[in-house]
């Protein structure tokens, strides 16, 4: 008999794949995305939302634990 226990996937800020705080690197790993794509989406979202993404990013940097 096999053990079919599924563990919950946790989100962390990346220590290795970081440009600023590691938020995009960690979130990209959690979402199984290329970090460059997520970084481009964050920059585009910041430009298109007149900076609304900046406080969201800062909150994610504070609230997301480091790996």
N, C-alpha and C positions, 0 to 999 in steps of 0.2 A: 504494500500500500504506500502511496506517495503522500507527502505532506503538501497540501495545496494552500498554504497560508500565504496571503498576499500582504506585503508590507506597504505602508503608505509612503509615497514619494514625498520628500521634504524639499523645500526650496531654500537655497543659501546663496549668499554673495560669493562669487568666485574669488579665490586667492591667486589663481594662475592666469585666468583669462580676463584681465581687467585693463581698462583704459583710464577710468576715473575712480569709481568705487567698487566695481565688480558686479553691479546690479545686473547689467545687460548680459554679462557672461554667465552668471548664475541662473538668471531667468531663462536664458536661451537653452541651457543644459536641461532645465526642468521641462521646458516645452519642446525639446528635441528639435531646436532650430539652430541655424548658423548664427553665431553671435553678431556677425557683420550685418545680417539682415535685420536683426532686432535693433541694433544701433542706428541703422539708417531709418527705421520706422520711428524711433524715438526722436531723432533729429527732425524728420519730416513732420511728425506730430507736434513738435515744439514750434516749428515755423508756421504750420497751418492753424494752430490754436492760439496764436499770439502769446506763447509762453505758458500756457496752462499746464503743460506736461512737467515743467520745472519743479513746482512744489510736489507733484506726485512722485517724481523721480527722487527728490530729496527725502520724502517720507519713506519710500521704498529702501533707500540707502540706510535710513535710521532704523527702520523696523525689521528688515530682513537680516537674520544673523549671518555672520561670516562662517564659511565652511571650516 
